[in-house]
Amino acid sequence: MRVCLLFLLAAAPALGQWPQFRGPNGSGVAEARNLPIEFGPEKNVLWKVDLPPGHSSPVIAGGRIFLTAVEGESLTRIARDKAADSGQGKLWTICLDQATGKLLWRSPVPRPRREQYQVTNSAASPSPVTDGRSVYAFFGDFGLLAFDWNGKEKWRLPLGPFNNMNGHGTSPILEGDLLVLLCDQDSGSFLIAVDKNTGRERWRVERPEITRGYATPAIFRPKTGPVEVIVPGAYLLVSYAVETGEKLWWVRGMSWHPKSAPVIWGDMIFVHSWETGGEVETPTETPTFEETLQKYDANKDGKLSPEELPERMRNGFVDLDLDRNGYVERREWEFYRARRSARNSLLAVRHGGRGDLTATNVVWSMQRFLPNVPSPLYLDNVLYLVKDGGILTSLDPANGKILKQARLNGAPGTYYSSPVAGDGKIYTISLEGKVSVIHAGAQWEVLGLNDLGDECLATPAIVEDRIYIRTRNALYCFTNSH
């Protein structure tokens, strides 16, 4: 691995933290100063380090940066057999020095299988999480692992195999001595909490009402009552007690397989989900399972094979046959009906209460102008969304009123990276590597546009006066202070 220092350090940085995906509690907001507006491969680069590919975002604590990667395997391949036969596709947890980008250690990860994932995903998509003493990583091809500060493995917890045809995207989070991980999939979804010191399971909650999802949960700390983990899932937003896994409350109205993380503001929770087909105002009415059997079940065995279904449904059979047994049965048809009726939505949910809070605690909702993957950003009483096409929307978080909506000129592409903020600036990055720097505010304004010259799917990290951005092939540290 090659490290290229483009500027000399005047002094070592003060230590800051960005300990999990998208920083403190997934908020995307840092206490920062003097962050750069103009930067790129040859401008305001403190250092650059070449990395094996991976979509995980950098996390930072104690002067160290942690990422995961997959080496020797193309991110655009779905078939894994050839890579397995040639010994390619090694998984790594990587530690870099925050001041210089120097490789401190990289530890191998077991890979007993190679699960399928879609072309925009990676075997190293989930971001690690750190408490400043250890680092914890999750890989769909193995499970959970913990490493000490020097890269020595502390424990491992195999999980899976999983039934998620698109691969994993959710990242583990920490609360106290618990490591919490969401594993939503087409069958067998669950939420698990393990002791971060030993890797022993403390509790596990099955989620049979949920199919595949990719969102990272957030922690809610009420003034009274148990600390909660807020979990977006297919069709439902659910809260569980962190200490016990008890299901506390839920809200209906999510679309199929959400990808973005919830954002907490006081007693409000903002969460959104988007999926193709969920933007139509009036959903198509889908017949019941009994009606469908009566029409298509030629051999009267109480289930539907691909040959019995019309061509339009045969073409999408992989999304119908959730347990991959070659038939559509009642549970799968009910999920198909739910998916067909689900609407894309941004929900503003007020905390408080138990059970189904859909009718009482949804303060407002919005169905249009929603991102596919990027999470919302809350900053100084304004809520921001960035969607494909480079459309940035600012909202009043109290009522969902649109304050400003416009296209980010020069950055009209696809967006996977979530927006982050610090020093009164918001940073958004398109897949094509175009970074818009925005002056935050209800009537936001673009300050600058930068081109990284490489694809970007990871979310940046911000610590003090530096922003760390992972592209497909490298990690950059940009700063004005060099």
Helices and strands as residue ranges (DSSP letters): E 3-4, G 24-26, E 45-50, E 59-61, E 64-71, H 81-86, E 90-97, E 103-109, E 129-130, E 134-139, E 143-148, E 153-158, E 173-175, E 178-183, E 190-195, E 201-206, E 218-220, E 228-233, E 236-241, E 247-252, E 263-265, E 268-273, H 289-296, G 306-308, H 311-314, H 317-320, H 330-341, E 345-350, E 355-356, H 358-361, E 362-366, E 377-379, E 382-387, E 391-395, E 402-407, E 420-422, E 425-429, E 434-439, E 445-451, E 461-463, E 466-470, E 474-479
